[in-house]
Amino acid sequence: MKKILLVSLLVFTTLNVQAAEFNHSGWDSLLKKHVISLAQGEVTQVDYAGMADDRAELKTYLSSLSAISMFQFESWSKAEQLAFLINVYNAWTVELILTAYPDIESIKELGSLFQSPWKKEFIPLLGETRSLDDVEHGFIRAEGRYDNPYIHFAVNCASVGCPPLLAEAYNAEQLDMQLKKSTENFLRDRTRNRLEGTTLNVSSVFKWYRGDFERGWKGFHSLADFFSKHRDWLDLSASDVKRLLSGDIEIEFLDYDWRLNQGRSTEQGMK
């Protein structure tokens, strides 16, 4: 009987440890130090030179991500899993850029004729070596797993055209608020999303992942639905929304800017 109780206690203790929230403080510190926010967060730049100086800290954080087993991951809440995966994607993207920095102008340069940088398998994660595409498409936006289109404004591909990299790590407790904040920041940026006459020009993100915005999440069954529900962030009037939903406003997709989203902090510039 004592042996059974001891085993039960060990199992209970192990599960509690595994279910404990993952510590993203190392990544949070790097982001707060090296992400430059402009226009009230609608645009951010990354001080890759500063990140390179702190690469040892970044690698320590990446190692902690890789140490998590699939069993541990599956024991977490959905919010904890999603926060973890978004941080994985963003942190490993920065590490990928640093493998070539400063001799790089776009993440696309890190691919080849036969393989995009997003298909390179270089991320030791959950017991396998994975690509950025594996993380994004196999987990983050996999249908039936999280089903939240706001994730498209949280993952960052190190490019000017991307939704801004949040200057803090995602975490389970604040995830809904952080995703909403990231979405608002992106939609408020008129270089990426703007109404011009009878045309609503929006980011190509909405073209590439259109299906994710039309699956019925929160009642969104079309891009027009999504944009009308976020009209305040897009500066759309009630009349604009009516025309949008009736098809009198056409949705067009802007060209994507693949230049590196680099900047230099004041602290780094003074060195």
C-alpha positions, 0 to 999 in steps of 0.5 A, a space after each residue: 500500500 505504501 509503495 502504491 501511495 509513493 508511486 502515486 505521489 511521484 506521478 502527481 509531483 512529476 505532472 505538477 512540475 511538467 504543468 508549471 508555466 515555462 520560464 520565458 524570462 530570458 527571451 523577454 529580457 532580450 526583446 525588451 532590450 533589443 526591440 525598438 518600438 516606433 509609432 506606438 508599437 505599430 512598427 518595430 525593428 530589431 537591433 540584431 547587432 545587440 542581439 549578436 552581442 547577447 547571443 550567448 543568452 539567446 542560445 541559453 534560452 533556445 536550449 531551454 526550449 529544446 529541452 522540453 519533451 512532447 510529453 511535457 508540452 502536451 501536459 500544458 494548457 492550450 494557452 501555455 502551448 501556444 505562447 511557447 510555440 510563438 516564442 519558439 518561432 520568433 526566437 529561432 527566427 532571430 537565431 537564423 538571422 544571426 547566422 548570417 548577420 550583418 551580411 544579410 538584407 533579407 531572410 530570403 537570402 538564407 534559402 536556396 534554389 531548392 529550399 526556402 529558409 522556412 523549410 530548413 530543418 534546424 530547430 531541435 524541438 519536442 524530440 525532433 529537428 524541425 523547420 520554421 514551417 513545421 512550427 507554424 503550419 504543423 503546430 501554431 496554425 494546424 486546424 483543430 489545435 488552436 484555431 486563432 487567426 490572431 497568431 498571424 500577427 504574433 509570429 515574425 519573419 524578420 521582415 519589414 512587411 511582417 507584423 511587428 515583433 512584440 517587445 516582450 515574450 508571450 505568456 499563457 496568463 496574458 496571451 489573449 491580451 497580447 494577441 489582441 495587442 499585436 493584432 491592433 498594432 498591425 491593423 492600425 499601421 497604414 503602411 500595411 492596411 488602408 482604405 483608399 477610395 473604394 479599395 481596402 488595401 491590406 497586407 498579403 498576410 490576408 491573401 496567404 492565410 485567407 482560409 484561417 480568417 474565414 473558418 468561422 472563428 468569432 463569427 468571421 466567415 470572410 475577410 470582409 467579416 474580419 475587417 468589419 469587426 475590427 473597423 476601429 483599428 482600420 479607421 473604417 466608418 459605419 458607411 465604409 463597413 456597410 459598403 465593404 460587406 455589400 461588396 462595394 469596397 474591393 479588397 486588394 493585397 499590397 506587395 510584401 516588403 521582405 527587407 530585414 526588419 533591422 534597427 539600431 538602439 540608441 544604446 548600441 548607436 552610442 558605442 
